[in-house]
Amino acid sequence: MPSFLKTLAPLALAGTALAIAPAASAEAPRPISVQIQYDASALTSHDGALNVLNSLQEQASRACRYDVPVSGAPRVDEDCTVQTVTRAVAKINDPVLTAAYHDKTETGVQLLASQE
């Protein structure tokens, strides 16, 4: 196993609600469960914490992706993504990560994930 993978800490989050259907649809939101990995050794610096935060955002975005029923086009539930990142930051409970999260969210910088 590569050495960088040994420093990744898994974090399981369950019960995050994912609204997979538009408001006009009769489908009910379904819960998701996601295991998030992060590099705990990166949390020693603000820049490292920002990298972890970006990784959390990307992982949450992937977990909150769904296909639109009619077109089949992939979409990301932004509320689900924000809730998942918020819960992950709270569960990790690292002061440097929490500070980076507050810096990003309180300054109005929107967390955006790639659409890969």
C-alpha positions as CSV (number, residue, x, y, z in Angstrom):
1,M,0.0,0.0,0.0
2,P,1.5,3.4,-0.9
3,S,2.5,5.4,2.1
4,F,0.1,8.3,1.3
5,L,-2.8,6.0,1.6
6,K,-1.8,4.9,5.1
7,T,-2.4,8.4,6.3
8,L,-6.0,8.6,5.0
9,A,-8.6,8.4,7.7
10,P,-12.0,7.0,6.8
11,L,-15.0,8.8,8.0
12,A,-18.4,7.2,7.7
13,L,-21.4,9.5,7.5
14,A,-24.9,8.0,7.4
15,G,-28.4,9.5,7.3
16,T,-27.7,12.5,5.2
17,A,-30.9,13.2,3.3
18,L,-30.6,13.4,-0.4
19,A,-33.5,14.9,-2.3
20,I,-33.2,13.1,-5.6
21,A,-36.4,14.4,-7.2
22,P,-37.6,17.9,-8.2
23,A,-40.1,19.5,-5.9
24,A,-43.0,18.7,-8.3
25,S,-42.2,15.0,-8.2
26,A,-43.9,12.6,-5.8
27,E,-40.6,10.8,-5.0
28,A,-39.6,11.1,-1.4
29,P,-36.0,11.9,-0.4
30,R,-33.8,8.9,0.2
31,P,-31.0,8.6,2.8
32,I,-27.5,8.2,1.6
33,S,-24.5,6.7,3.4
34,V,-21.0,7.9,2.5
35,Q,-17.6,6.9,3.7
36,I,-15.3,9.9,3.3
37,Q,-11.5,9.7,3.4
38,Y,-9.2,12.5,4.3
39,D,-5.5,12.9,5.0
40,A,-5.3,13.6,8.7
41,S,-1.7,14.6,8.4
42,A,-2.7,17.5,6.2
43,L,-4.6,19.1,9.1
44,T,-1.4,20.6,10.6
45,S,-1.7,23.7,8.3
46,H,-4.4,26.0,7.0
47,D,-3.4,25.2,3.4
48,G,-3.5,21.5,4.2
49,A,-6.9,21.9,5.8
50,L,-8.2,23.7,2.7
51,N,-7.0,20.8,0.6
52,V,-8.9,18.4,2.9
53,L,-12.0,20.7,2.7
54,N,-11.9,20.6,-1.1
55,S,-11.5,16.8,-1.0
56,L,-14.5,16.6,1.4
57,Q,-16.5,18.8,-1.0
58,E,-15.7,16.6,-4.0
59,Q,-16.5,13.4,-2.2
60,A,-19.8,14.8,-0.9
61,S,-20.7,16.1,-4.4
62,R,-20.1,12.6,-5.8
63,A,-22.2,11.0,-3.1
64,C,-25.1,13.5,-3.7
65,R,-25.1,13.0,-7.5
66,Y,-28.3,11.6,-9.0
67,D,-29.9,11.3,-12.4
68,V,-32.9,13.3,-13.4
69,P,-35.8,10.9,-13.9
70,V,-37.0,12.2,-17.3
71,S,-33.7,13.1,-19.0
72,G,-31.3,10.9,-17.2
73,A,-29.0,13.9,-16.9
74,P,-26.7,13.8,-13.8
75,R,-27.3,16.5,-11.2
76,V,-25.9,17.3,-7.8
77,D,-28.1,18.0,-4.8
78,E,-26.4,21.1,-3.4
79,D,-28.3,20.9,-0.1
80,C,-27.1,17.4,0.4
81,T,-23.5,18.3,-0.5
82,V,-23.5,21.2,2.0
83,Q,-25.0,19.1,4.7
84,T,-22.6,16.3,4.1
85,V,-19.5,18.6,4.2
86,T,-20.9,20.3,7.3
87,R,-21.4,17.0,9.1
88,A,-18.0,15.7,8.0
89,V,-16.2,18.8,9.4
90,A,-18.1,18.5,12.6
91,K,-17.4,14.8,12.9
92,I,-13.7,15.2,12.2
93,N,-13.7,18.0,14.8
94,D,-10.2,19.4,14.0
95,P,-9.7,23.0,14.9
96,V,-7.6,23.8,11.8
97,L,-10.2,22.2,9.5
98,T,-13.1,23.9,11.3
99,A,-11.4,27.3,11.0
100,A,-10.8,26.7,7.3
101,Y,-14.4,25.7,6.9
102,H,-15.6,28.8,8.7
103,D,-13.3,31.0,6.7
104,K,-14.7,29.7,3.4
105,T,-18.3,29.7,4.4
106,E,-18.4,33.0,6.3
107,T,-16.7,35.0,3.7
108,G,-19.3,34.1,1.1
109,V,-17.0,31.8,-0.9
110,Q,-19.2,29.1,-2.2
111,L,-17.9,25.6,-2.1
112,L,-17.9,24.2,-5.6
113,A,-17.0,20.7,-6.8
114,S,-15.8,19.7,-10.2
115,Q,-18.4,18.1,-12.5
116,E,-16.1,15.3,-13.5
